[in-house]
Amino acid sequence: MSSDARINNEPGFILHTYPFKETSVVAEVFTRSHGRVALIARGARRPASMLRGLMQPLPRCCCRGSQG
């Protein structure tokens, strides 16, 4: 995996979210250096998840992940 495929603590904005499988969410995020990317927030739809309220459109977030 190349180093530019990794997203580490990149500030971004959530543009759109949609459900993925039973408990996950796919979030379309716009970042300054990577542009528009789709990230999976695993377990974000669980009732006790701390990510549940953060997965709304347009809040500023700090993104981490890798592109595959």
MDTraj code that builds the backbone (N, CA, C; nanometers):
import mdtraj as md
import numpy as np

residues = "MET SER SER ASP ALA ARG ILE ASN ASN GLU PRO GLY PHE ILE LEU HIS THR TYR PRO PHE LYS GLU THR SER VAL VAL ALA GLU VAL PHE THR ARG SER HIS GLY ARG VAL ALA LEU ILE ALA ARG GLY ALA ARG ARG PRO ALA SER MET LEU ARG GLY LEU MET GLN PRO LEU PRO ARG CYS CYS CYS ARG GLY SER GLN GLY".split()
xyz = np.array([
    [0.0849, -0.1173, 0.0000],
    [0.0000, 0.0000, 0.0000],
    [0.0889, 0.1229, 0.0000],
    [0.0616, 0.2160, -0.0884],
    [0.1423, 0.3366, -0.0957],
    [0.1015, 0.4328, 0.0155],
    [0.1919, 0.5245, 0.0484],
    [0.1660, 0.6151, 0.1596],
    [0.0578, 0.7178, 0.1278],
    [0.0371, 0.7517, -0.0007],
    [-0.0650, 0.8505, -0.0344],
    [-0.2048, 0.7903, -0.0366],
    [-0.2196, 0.6587, -0.0216],
    [-0.3516, 0.5962, -0.0146],
    [-0.4059, 0.5995, 0.1276],
    [-0.3260, 0.6432, 0.2233],
    [-0.3641, 0.6469, 0.3636],
    [-0.4137, 0.7856, 0.3991],
    [-0.5216, 0.7927, 0.4764],
    [-0.5751, 0.9201, 0.5245],
    [-0.5565, 0.9217, 0.6753],
    [-0.4706, 1.0100, 0.7252],
    [-0.4424, 1.0160, 0.8688],
    [-0.4760, 1.1527, 0.9249],
    [-0.5737, 1.1583, 1.0140],
    [-0.6132, 1.2803, 1.0840],
    [-0.6319, 1.3979, 0.9896],
    [-0.7018, 1.3751, 0.8826],
    [-0.7291, 1.4765, 0.7813],
    [-0.8617, 1.5448, 0.8135],
    [-0.8640, 1.6775, 0.8264],
    [-0.9929, 1.7439, 0.8487],
    [-1.0803, 1.7363, 0.7247],
    [-1.2092, 1.7190, 0.7442],
    [-1.3001, 1.7085, 0.6311],
    [-1.4432, 1.7364, 0.6727],
    [-1.5325, 1.7339, 0.5746],
    [-1.6748, 1.7575, 0.5970],
    [-1.7543, 1.6400, 0.5426],
    [-1.8517, 1.5928, 0.6192],
    [-1.9383, 1.4842, 0.5751],
    [-2.0424, 1.5422, 0.4801],
    [-2.0455, 1.4898, 0.3579],
    [-2.1394, 1.5378, 0.2578],
    [-2.2683, 1.4570, 0.2570],
    [-2.2559, 1.3240, 0.2687],
    [-2.3717, 1.2361, 0.2559],
    [-2.3417, 1.1052, 0.3264],
    [-2.4428, 1.0448, 0.3865],
    [-2.4264, 0.9129, 0.4481],
    [-2.5382, 0.8222, 0.4007],
    [-2.5090, 0.6928, 0.3945],
    [-2.6116, 0.5938, 0.3650],
    [-2.5750, 0.4634, 0.4330],
    [-2.6766, 0.3825, 0.4695],
    [-2.6516, 0.2590, 0.5449],
    [-2.5747, 0.1564, 0.4631],
    [-2.4944, 0.0783, 0.5346],
    [-2.4167, -0.0285, 0.4740],
    [-2.4228, -0.1479, 0.5682],
    [-2.4752, -0.2586, 0.5204],
    [-2.4965, -0.3791, 0.6003],
    [-2.5860, -0.3482, 0.7195],
    [-2.5654, -0.4150, 0.8330],
    [-2.6567, -0.3993, 0.9461],
    [-2.6214, -0.2836, 1.0381],
    [-2.4944, -0.2635, 1.0671],
    [-2.4582, -0.1636, 1.1675],
    [-2.3622, -0.0573, 1.1173],
    [-2.3246, -0.0600, 0.9912],
    [-2.2253, 0.0347, 0.9401],
    [-2.2886, 0.1424, 0.8540],
    [-2.2106, 0.2478, 0.8292],
    [-2.2531, 0.3606, 0.7477],
    [-2.1412, 0.3940, 0.6498],
    [-2.1763, 0.4220, 0.5245],
    [-2.0807, 0.4755, 0.4283],
    [-2.0980, 0.6263, 0.4296],
    [-1.9896, 0.6983, 0.4543],
    [-1.9936, 0.8442, 0.4599],
    [-1.9117, 0.9003, 0.3448],
    [-1.9735, 0.9847, 0.2634],
    [-1.9026, 1.0582, 0.1594],
    [-1.8438, 1.1817, 0.2270],
    [-1.7110, 1.1903, 0.2281],
    [-1.6409, 1.2969, 0.2998],
    [-1.5571, 1.3763, 0.2006],
    [-1.5553, 1.5075, 0.2168],
    [-1.4708, 1.5927, 0.1337],
    [-1.3540, 1.6421, 0.2178],
    [-1.2313, 1.6121, 0.1738],
    [-1.1111, 1.6578, 0.2421],
    [-1.0313, 1.7462, 0.1477],
    [-0.9461, 1.8288, 0.2037],
    [-0.8682, 1.9222, 0.1233],
    [-0.7666, 1.8515, 0.0342],
    [-0.6947, 1.7561, 0.0869],
    [-0.5877, 1.6937, 0.0093],
    [-0.6321, 1.5727, -0.0726],
    [-0.7413, 1.5052, -0.0334],
    [-0.7853, 1.3852, -0.1044],
    [-0.9133, 1.4059, -0.1848],
    [-0.9791, 1.5191, -0.1677],
    [-1.1046, 1.5439, -0.2389],
    [-1.2193, 1.4657, -0.1773],
    [-1.3099, 1.4190, -0.2630],
    [-1.4269, 1.3444, -0.2154],
    [-1.3923, 1.1963, -0.2060],
    [-1.4065, 1.1403, -0.0868],
    [-1.3776, 0.9990, -0.0640],
    [-1.4939, 0.9357, 0.0125],
    [-1.5121, 0.8077, -0.0058],
    [-1.6133, 0.7317, 0.0669],
    [-1.5430, 0.6521, 0.1760],
    [-1.5880, 0.6678, 0.2990],
    [-1.5307, 0.5970, 0.4134],
    [-1.6399, 0.5175, 0.4821],
    [-1.6030, 0.4042, 0.5378],
    [-1.6990, 0.3205, 0.6108],
    [-1.6788, 0.3419, 0.7604],
    [-1.7865, 0.3778, 0.8284],
    [-1.7852, 0.3908, 0.9741],
    [-1.8498, 0.2645, 1.0296],
    [-1.7673, 0.1712, 1.0714],
    [-1.8180, 0.0426, 1.1174],
    [-1.8813, 0.0572, 1.2552],
    [-2.0003, 0.0033, 1.2698],
    [-2.0716, 0.0052, 1.3966],
    [-2.1390, 0.1377, 1.4290],
    [-2.1458, 0.2292, 1.3343],
    [-2.2008, 0.3626, 1.3609],
    [-2.3522, 0.3621, 1.3781],
    [-2.4216, 0.2575, 1.3359],
    [-2.5676, 0.2514, 1.3485],
    [-2.6130, 0.1736, 1.4716],
    [-2.5222, 0.1291, 1.5541],
    [-2.5607, 0.0599, 1.6771],
    [-2.6246, 0.1590, 1.7739],
    [-2.7189, 0.1139, 1.8539],
    [-2.7868, 0.2065, 1.9460],
    [-2.6930, 0.2757, 2.0449],
    [-2.5888, 0.2096, 2.0894],
    [-2.4991, 0.2681, 2.1894],
    [-2.3734, 0.3293, 2.1272],
    [-2.3709, 0.3483, 1.9962],
    [-2.2518, 0.3991, 1.9295],
    [-2.2343, 0.5485, 1.9538],
    [-2.1101, 0.5898, 1.9821],
    [-2.0799, 0.7315, 1.9988],
    [-2.0726, 0.8022, 1.8634],
    [-2.0575, 0.7281, 1.7551],
    [-2.0521, 0.7875, 1.6214],
    [-2.1898, 0.8179, 1.5643],
    [-2.2930, 0.7658, 1.6258],
    [-2.4282, 0.7764, 1.5707],
    [-2.4705, 0.9216, 1.5458],
    [-2.4474, 1.0102, 1.6365],
    [-2.4845, 1.1504, 1.6209],
    [-2.3892, 1.2298, 1.5346],
    [-2.2694, 1.1797, 1.5144],
    [-2.1701, 1.2512, 1.4344],
    [-2.1836, 1.2258, 1.2851],
    [-2.2649, 1.1307, 1.2457],
    [-2.2766, 1.0926, 1.1054],
    [-2.3830, 1.1723, 1.0303],
    [-2.4082, 1.2950, 1.0713],
    [-2.5021, 1.3827, 1.0027],
    [-2.4260, 1.4658, 0.8997],
    [-2.4913, 1.5098, 0.7908],
    [-2.4221, 1.5899, 0.6902],
    [-2.3731, 1.7244, 0.7444],
    [-2.2596, 1.7651, 0.6948],
    [-2.1911, 1.8925, 0.7152],
    [-2.1188, 1.9174, 0.8464],
    [-2.1122, 1.8273, 0.9423],
    [-2.0243, 1.8582, 1.0541],
    [-1.8790, 1.8363, 1.0133],
    [-1.7918, 1.9158, 1.0706],
    [-1.6496, 1.8996, 1.0448],
    [-1.6011, 1.7794, 1.1235],
    [-1.5199, 1.6978, 1.0609],
    [-1.4725, 1.5771, 1.1269],
    [-1.3246, 1.5577, 1.0983],
    [-1.2644, 1.4679, 1.1714],
    [-1.1254, 1.4315, 1.1511],
    [-1.1248, 1.2876, 1.0988],
    [-1.0735, 1.2680, 0.9774],
    [-1.0845, 1.1392, 0.9084],
    [-0.9558, 1.0581, 0.9187],
    [-0.9734, 0.9278, 0.9355],
    [-0.8626, 0.8335, 0.9302],
    [-0.9084, 0.7131, 0.8519],
    [-0.8224, 0.6583, 0.7708],
    [-0.8597, 0.5394, 0.6950],
    [-0.7613, 0.5108, 0.5840],
    [-0.7958, 0.4165, 0.5002],
    [-0.7121, 0.3835, 0.3856],
    [-0.8012, 0.3564, 0.2663],
    [-0.7504, 0.3861, 0.1500],
    [-0.8230, 0.3617, 0.0271],
    [-0.7747, 0.2311, -0.0331],
    [-0.8685, 0.1493, -0.0784],
    [-0.8277, 0.0188, -0.1289],
    [-0.8705, -0.0105, -0.2664],
])
top = md.Topology()
chain = top.add_chain()
for i, resn in enumerate(residues, 1):
    res = top.add_residue(resn, chain, resSeq=i)
    for name in ("N", "CA", "C"):
        top.add_atom(name, md.element.get_by_symbol(name[0]), res)
traj = md.Trajectory(xyz[None], top)
